Amino acid sequence: MYIYCDESGSFAKADEPGAWCVVVCYALTESQRGAAESALRRYKLAAGKRFDEEVKRKSANDRCYFQLLEEL
C-alpha cells in the first residue's frame, strides 16, 4: 500500500479572514500505483509543467484538475 500526503496553506495562527490550511492523504494499492503516477504525469504536463515539477492548484485549469480526480 502507498500513502501520499500533502499540505497547503499556512499552519501558523492567523487572525485574517480567509486564512486556511489543509492536509490531504491518498492511499492506493501497489497494483494501482502505475495508473495513478501516469495520471499525475499527464496532469503536470497539461498544466504546463515538467513531469518532475510540483503543480500548484492555481497553475492548472479546472478541466485538467477534474480530469486528474476522475482518473484517480
Phi and psi in radians as a Rosetta constraint file:
Dihedral C 1 N 2 CA 2 C 2 CIRCULARHARMONIC -2.030 0.35
Dihedral N 2 CA 2 C 2 N 3 CIRCULARHARMONIC 2.394 0.35
Dihedral C 2 N 3 CA 3 C 3 CIRCULARHARMONIC -2.207 0.35
Dihedral N 3 CA 3 C 3 N 4 CIRCULARHARMONIC 2.072 0.35
Dihedral C 3 N 4 CA 4 C 4 CIRCULARHARMONIC -1.845 0.35
Dihedral N 4 CA 4 C 4 N 5 CIRCULARHARMONIC 2.318 0.35
Dihedral C 4 N 5 CA 5 C 5 CIRCULARHARMONIC -2.202 0.35
Dihedral N 5 CA 5 C 5 N 6 CIRCULARHARMONIC 2.551 0.35
Dihedral C 5 N 6 CA 6 C 6 CIRCULARHARMONIC -2.597 0.35
Dihedral N 6 CA 6 C 6 N 7 CIRCULARHARMONIC 2.664 0.35
Dihedral C 6 N 7 CA 7 C 7 CIRCULARHARMONIC -2.245 0.35
Dihedral N 7 CA 7 C 7 N 8 CIRCULARHARMONIC 2.750 0.35
Dihedral C 7 N 8 CA 8 C 8 CIRCULARHARMONIC -2.637 0.35
Dihedral N 8 CA 8 C 8 N 9 CIRCULARHARMONIC 2.669 0.35
Dihedral C 8 N 9 CA 9 C 9 CIRCULARHARMONIC 1.703 0.35
Dihedral N 9 CA 9 C 9 N 10 CIRCULARHARMONIC -2.995 0.35
Dihedral C 9 N 10 CA 10 C 10 CIRCULARHARMONIC -1.920 0.35
Dihedral N 10 CA 10 C 10 N 11 CIRCULARHARMONIC 2.254 0.35
Dihedral C 10 N 11 CA 11 C 11 CIRCULARHARMONIC -1.650 0.35
Dihedral N 11 CA 11 C 11 N 12 CIRCULARHARMONIC 0.167 0.35
Dihedral C 11 N 12 CA 12 C 12 CIRCULARHARMONIC -1.485 0.35
Dihedral N 12 CA 12 C 12 N 13 CIRCULARHARMONIC 2.668 0.35
Dihedral C 12 N 13 CA 13 C 13 CIRCULARHARMONIC -1.070 0.35
Dihedral N 13 CA 13 C 13 N 14 CIRCULARHARMONIC 2.329 0.35
Dihedral C 13 N 14 CA 14 C 14 CIRCULARHARMONIC -2.373 0.35
Dihedral N 14 CA 14 C 14 N 15 CIRCULARHARMONIC 2.406 0.35
Dihedral C 14 N 15 CA 15 C 15 CIRCULARHARMONIC -1.702 0.35
Dihedral N 15 CA 15 C 15 N 16 CIRCULARHARMONIC -0.086 0.35
Dihedral C 15 N 16 CA 16 C 16 CIRCULARHARMONIC -1.338 0.35
Dihedral N 16 CA 16 C 16 N 17 CIRCULARHARMONIC 2.400 0.35
Dihedral C 16 N 17 CA 17 C 17 CIRCULARHARMONIC -1.087 0.35
Dihedral N 17 CA 17 C 17 N 18 CIRCULARHARMONIC 2.455 0.35
Dihedral C 17 N 18 CA 18 C 18 CIRCULARHARMONIC 1.584 0.35
Dihedral N 18 CA 18 C 18 N 19 CIRCULARHARMONIC -0.080 0.35
Dihedral C 18 N 19 CA 19 C 19 CIRCULARHARMONIC -1.219 0.35
Dihedral N 19 CA 19 C 19 N 20 CIRCULARHARMONIC 2.505 0.35
Dihedral C 19 N 20 CA 20 C 20 CIRCULARHARMONIC -2.732 0.35
Dihedral N 20 CA 20 C 20 N 21 CIRCULARHARMONIC 2.911 0.35
Dihedral C 20 N 21 CA 21 C 21 CIRCULARHARMONIC -2.675 0.35
Dihedral N 21 CA 21 C 21 N 22 CIRCULARHARMONIC 2.694 0.35
Dihedral C 21 N 22 CA 22 C 22 CIRCULARHARMONIC -2.636 0.35
Dihedral N 22 CA 22 C 22 N 23 CIRCULARHARMONIC 2.535 0.35
Dihedral C 22 N 23 CA 23 C 23 CIRCULARHARMONIC -2.143 0.35
Dihedral N 23 CA 23 C 23 N 24 CIRCULARHARMONIC 2.302 0.35
Dihedral C 23 N 24 CA 24 C 24 CIRCULARHARMONIC -2.191 0.35
Dihedral N 24 CA 24 C 24 N 25 CIRCULARHARMONIC 2.395 0.35
Dihedral C 24 N 25 CA 25 C 25 CIRCULARHARMONIC -2.207 0.35
Dihedral N 25 CA 25 C 25 N 26 CIRCULARHARMONIC 2.522 0.35
Dihedral C 25 N 26 CA 26 C 26 CIRCULARHARMONIC -2.314 0.35
Dihedral N 26 CA 26 C 26 N 27 CIRCULARHARMONIC 2.159 0.35
Dihedral C 26 N 27 CA 27 C 27 CIRCULARHARMONIC -1.954 0.35
Dihedral N 27 CA 27 C 27 N 28 CIRCULARHARMONIC 2.442 0.35
Dihedral C 27 N 28 CA 28 C 28 CIRCULARHARMONIC -2.625 0.35
Dihedral N 28 CA 28 C 28 N 29 CIRCULARHARMONIC 2.790 0.35
Dihedral C 28 N 29 CA 29 C 29 CIRCULARHARMONIC -1.391 0.35
Dihedral N 29 CA 29 C 29 N 30 CIRCULARHARMONIC 2.882 0.35
Dihedral C 29 N 30 CA 30 C 30 CIRCULARHARMONIC -1.047 0.35
Dihedral N 30 CA 30 C 30 N 31 CIRCULARHARMONIC -0.629 0.35
Dihedral C 30 N 31 CA 31 C 31 CIRCULARHARMONIC -1.210 0.35
Dihedral N 31 CA 31 C 31 N 32 CIRCULARHARMONIC -0.340 0.35
Dihedral C 31 N 32 CA 32 C 32 CIRCULARHARMONIC -1.599 0.35
Dihedral N 32 CA 32 C 32 N 33 CIRCULARHARMONIC -0.228 0.35
Dihedral C 32 N 33 CA 33 C 33 CIRCULARHARMONIC -1.063 0.35
Dihedral N 33 CA 33 C 33 N 34 CIRCULARHARMONIC -0.796 0.35
Dihedral C 33 N 34 CA 34 C 34 CIRCULARHARMONIC -1.049 0.35
Dihedral N 34 CA 34 C 34 N 35 CIRCULARHARMONIC -0.783 0.35
Dihedral C 34 N 35 CA 35 C 35 CIRCULARHARMONIC -1.140 0.35
Dihedral N 35 CA 35 C 35 N 36 CIRCULARHARMONIC -0.674 0.35
Dihedral C 35 N 36 CA 36 C 36 CIRCULARHARMONIC -1.173 0.35
Dihedral N 36 CA 36 C 36 N 37 CIRCULARHARMONIC -0.720 0.35
Dihedral C 36 N 37 CA 37 C 37 CIRCULARHARMONIC -1.174 0.35
Dihedral N 37 CA 37 C 37 N 38 CIRCULARHARMONIC -0.621 0.35
Dihedral C 37 N 38 CA 38 C 38 CIRCULARHARMONIC -1.149 0.35
Dihedral N 38 CA 38 C 38 N 39 CIRCULARHARMONIC -0.730 0.35
Dihedral C 38 N 39 CA 39 C 39 CIRCULARHARMONIC -1.080 0.35
Dihedral N 39 CA 39 C 39 N 40 CIRCULARHARMONIC -0.748 0.35
Dihedral C 39 N 40 CA 40 C 40 CIRCULARHARMONIC -1.154 0.35
Dihedral N 40 CA 40 C 40 N 41 CIRCULARHARMONIC -0.688 0.35
Dihedral C 40 N 41 CA 41 C 41 CIRCULARHARMONIC -1.075 0.35
Dihedral N 41 CA 41 C 41 N 42 CIRCULARHARMONIC -0.792 0.35
Dihedral C 41 N 42 CA 42 C 42 CIRCULARHARMONIC -1.078 0.35
Dihedral N 42 CA 42 C 42 N 43 CIRCULARHARMONIC -0.707 0.35
Dihedral C 42 N 43 CA 43 C 43 CIRCULARHARMONIC -1.073 0.35
Dihedral N 43 CA 43 C 43 N 44 CIRCULARHARMONIC -0.805 0.35
Dihedral C 43 N 44 CA 44 C 44 CIRCULARHARMONIC -1.087 0.35
Dihedral N 44 CA 44 C 44 N 45 CIRCULARHARMONIC -0.787 0.35
Dihedral C 44 N 45 CA 45 C 45 CIRCULARHARMONIC -1.124 0.35
Dihedral N 45 CA 45 C 45 N 46 CIRCULARHARMONIC -0.701 0.35
Dihedral C 45 N 46 CA 46 C 46 CIRCULARHARMONIC -1.142 0.35
Dihedral N 46 CA 46 C 46 N 47 CIRCULARHARMONIC -0.479 0.35
Dihedral C 46 N 47 CA 47 C 47 CIRCULARHARMONIC -1.475 0.35
Dihedral N 47 CA 47 C 47 N 48 CIRCULARHARMONIC 0.044 0.35
Dihedral C 47 N 48 CA 48 C 48 CIRCULARHARMONIC 1.466 0.35
Dihedral N 48 CA 48 C 48 N 49 CIRCULARHARMONIC 0.290 0.35
Dihedral C 48 N 49 CA 49 C 49 CIRCULARHARMONIC -1.876 0.35
Dihedral N 49 CA 49 C 49 N 50 CIRCULARHARMONIC 2.916 0.35
Dihedral C 49 N 50 CA 50 C 50 CIRCULARHARMONIC -1.366 0.35
Dihedral N 50 CA 50 C 50 N 51 CIRCULARHARMONIC 2.807 0.35
Dihedral C 50 N 51 CA 51 C 51 CIRCULARHARMONIC -1.100 0.35
Dihedral N 51 CA 51 C 51 N 52 CIRCULARHARMONIC -0.374 0.35
Dihedral C 51 N 52 CA 52 C 52 CIRCULARHARMONIC -1.797 0.35
Dihedral N 52 CA 52 C 52 N 53 CIRCULARHARMONIC 0.181 0.35
Dihedral C 52 N 53 CA 53 C 53 CIRCULARHARMONIC -1.749 0.35
Dihedral N 53 CA 53 C 53 N 54 CIRCULARHARMONIC 2.686 0.35
Dihedral C 53 N 54 CA 54 C 54 CIRCULARHARMONIC -1.374 0.35
Dihedral N 54 CA 54 C 54 N 55 CIRCULARHARMONIC 2.491 0.35
Dihedral C 54 N 55 CA 55 C 55 CIRCULARHARMONIC -1.972 0.35
Dihedral N 55 CA 55 C 55 N 56 CIRCULARHARMONIC 2.135 0.35
Dihedral C 55 N 56 CA 56 C 56 CIRCULARHARMONIC -1.432 0.35
Dihedral N 56 CA 56 C 56 N 57 CIRCULARHARMONIC 2.546 0.35
Dihedral C 56 N 57 CA 57 C 57 CIRCULARHARMONIC -0.941 0.35
Dihedral N 57 CA 57 C 57 N 58 CIRCULARHARMONIC -0.682 0.35
Dihedral C 57 N 58 CA 58 C 58 CIRCULARHARMONIC -1.206 0.35
Dihedral N 58 CA 58 C 58 N 59 CIRCULARHARMONIC -0.242 0.35
Dihedral C 58 N 59 CA 59 C 59 CIRCULARHARMONIC -1.416 0.35
Dihedral N 59 CA 59 C 59 N 60 CIRCULARHARMONIC -0.290 0.35
Dihedral C 59 N 60 CA 60 C 60 CIRCULARHARMONIC -2.021 0.35
Dihedral N 60 CA 60 C 60 N 61 CIRCULARHARMONIC 2.490 0.35
Dihedral C 60 N 61 CA 61 C 61 CIRCULARHARMONIC -1.324 0.35
Dihedral N 61 CA 61 C 61 N 62 CIRCULARHARMONIC 2.895 0.35
Dihedral C 61 N 62 CA 62 C 62 CIRCULARHARMONIC -1.036 0.35
Dihedral N 62 CA 62 C 62 N 63 CIRCULARHARMONIC -0.671 0.35
Dihedral C 62 N 63 CA 63 C 63 CIRCULARHARMONIC -1.032 0.35
Dihedral N 63 CA 63 C 63 N 64 CIRCULARHARMONIC -0.834 0.35
Dihedral C 63 N 64 CA 64 C 64 CIRCULARHARMONIC -1.080 0.35
Dihedral N 64 CA 64 C 64 N 65 CIRCULARHARMONIC -0.772 0.35
Dihedral C 64 N 65 CA 65 C 65 CIRCULARHARMONIC -1.099 0.35
Dihedral N 65 CA 65 C 65 N 66 CIRCULARHARMONIC -0.855 0.35
Dihedral C 65 N 66 CA 66 C 66 CIRCULARHARMONIC -1.218 0.35
Dihedral N 66 CA 66 C 66 N 67 CIRCULARHARMONIC -0.484 0.35
Dihedral C 66 N 67 CA 67 C 67 CIRCULARHARMONIC -1.127 0.35
Dihedral N 67 CA 67 C 67 N 68 CIRCULARHARMONIC -0.759 0.35
Dihedral C 67 N 68 CA 68 C 68 CIRCULARHARMONIC -1.035 0.35
Dihedral N 68 CA 68 C 68 N 69 CIRCULARHARMONIC -0.859 0.35
Dihedral C 68 N 69 CA 69 C 69 CIRCULARHARMONIC -1.036 0.35
Dihedral N 69 CA 69 C 69 N 70 CIRCULARHARMONIC -0.722 0.35
Dihedral C 69 N 70 CA 70 C 70 CIRCULARHARMONIC -1.111 0.35
Dihedral N 70 CA 70 C 70 N 71 CIRCULARHARMONIC -0.759 0.35
Dihedral C 70 N 71 CA 71 C 71 CIRCULARHARMONIC -1.161 0.35
Dihedral N 71 CA 71 C 71 N 72 CIRCULARHARMONIC -0.640 0.35
